Amino acid sequence: MFNLIICILFLVSIKAKVLCSIYKVGDLDAWGIPTSSNLQIYNKWPKNHNLKIGDSLFFLYPPSQDSVIQVTGESYNSCNIKDPILYMDNGNSLFNITKPGNFYFTSGVEGHCGKSQKIHISVGGNGSADYVDSPPASGPAASAPSYPTVFGSIPVQASDSSFIKVSIFLSAATGLFIFLLVNGRI
């Protein structure tokens, strides 16, 4: 019986899914100056995503034409791109949300922020997105480590928790089957 429990625990631990997601900023649109038909993309985008601690923001853009910088709330409001908190310029930039707070990003290219290529992300103290329609406050932004990353393909969002329950059930059933097969009971 002990071997069965160990088998099941091992398989469940292998199949358990991490509940963090990578979100491509702008979804189908790459990080860039918003088009005239979608000027509010970066104002609306955070409201349509339930970002939480552990999630990551993926910025996709041509590295020869753009960059992403994390700035303070004051710099965000005034489109000041001098002295960023963080500078990313490889075209496949990943920012990891490691704590609650307000995160402000804009293009590192002069003039792009004034053309609405900027985004404000707010993650509440309970680890989930906390959206307010008021303008962002000034002052220092919460910082989080970020690591530029090159992906082979665009990341997809994690699926819902019902998939995890089915996955754990299938893992347990597979573990039981293997245990019974190995011990000659099937």
N, C-alpha and C positions, 0 to 999 in steps of 0.2 A: 504494500500500500504506500509506503514511503517513496518508492521509486515512481509510482504514478503521480504523486503530488509534485515531486521534483520535476518530472517530465512536463507536467501541465504548467507549472510556474515558469520553467525555462521557455516554453513555446509562447506563453502569454507575454513574457518580457520581450521576446524577439518581435512579436507582432504588434505590441502596444504602439500607438501612434502618438507622436509629440503634437501637442495642441497649439503649435505656433505656425503662423503663416507668413509667406512672403507676398507682399502686395506691390504690384507694378503701378507706380504713380502715374495717373492718367489713364489707367486700364489699357484700352486699345491704342490710344495715342501715346507716342513717345514723349519724353520730357522735352518741351520746347515752348516757343512762344505760342499762346493759344490762337487758333484760327478765328476769323471773324464770325463763323457760325457756332463757335463754342468758346466764347470769351470767358465764361465763368467756370471752366473745367476745374481749375485748382481751388476754387471756392466751394464747389459742390462735392468734389471727390472725397474729402475726408468725412463728410456727412453720410456718405453711402458705404462706408467701410467701418466695421467694428474693430478698430485697432486696439491692441492691448500689449502689456509688457511681454516681451518675448517675440513679438512680431518684428518683421523687417520691412523696410521700404526699399523698393528696387527702382532706381532711376535709369532709364535706357535713353541714350542720346548719342549723336555722332561726336566722338571725342575731339575731332578737329574743329567742331563748330560750337561746342557748348561745354558746360561744367555745372556742378551743383555745389552750393556752399550752404553751410548752416550758419545762421546769423542770430543776433539778439532780436528781441521784439522791437526795440527801437530802430535797429538797422533795417528790419523787415518793413516797418511802417514808412521809413524815409528812403528806402531802396539804396541804402549805403552798403556797398559791397567791399569796402575796405575792412581789413582785420577780421576775417570770418573766424568762427569757432572751429570750423572744419571745412576743408577743401577737397573735393573729389572731381577727377577729370578723366577717368579712363573709359567713359561711355557705358559702363555696366557697374554702377555704384550701388552699394548696399549699405543702408543705415539700420543698425539694430536698436530697437527700443528696449532699453534696459531698466528704465525707471519712469515713474509718472512725471508729467510736466508738459510744458509747451515747447514745441520744436518748430523752428522757423527755417524755411529753406527758400533759396532763390537761385537763379542762374548766376554764375560768376562772370558772365559776359556783360560788359557795360551796356546799359539801355534795355536789357531784356526784362529786368524787374519792373520797370516802368510800363512795360507792355503786358503786365499781369502774369509773367512767368515766375510765380512765387506761390508757396503753399505753407499753411499753418496747420500743424498737427497738434492736437491736444489729447493727452492720455491722462485720465483721472487717477486719483490716489488708490482706487480699488483695482487698478490695472486695466480698466476698459476705457473706451473712447468717451470723452467728455466734451460735448460740443456746445458752444454758445454762439449766438449770432452777433454778439458784440465784437467790436474790433479788438485785435490782440493787444494785450498790455505791453508796455515797454519794460525794459529791464533785462537782466541776463536770462537767457534761455537755459533750460536744463540740458546738460550735455550727456551724450552717450557715445561709447566707442562705435566706430563704424569702420568697416573694412571693405575697400573696393574689391569686387569679385567679378570674374568673367564667367558667364553661364553659357552652356551649349544651346539652351533653349529658354524661352520665357517661362518663369516659374508659374505654377498654378496655385490657386488657393486650396487650403485644406477643406476636405469635405466635412459633412456634419457628423455629430456624435453617434447617430444610428449606425453608421458604417463601422465605427470603432467597436460598438457592442457586437455586431455581426462578426467582425474580425476576431475579437477575443473568443467568441463562442466557437468559431471554426478552428481556431488554434487549440482550444481545449479539446474539441472533438478529435482533431488530428492527433493530439498527444495521447488521448485515451486509446485510439485505434492502434497507434504505433506501440504503446505499452502492451496492449493485449496481444498484438502480433508477435512481439519479441518474446513474451512470456508463454507463447504457445497456447493461448486461450482462444484463438481464432483459427 
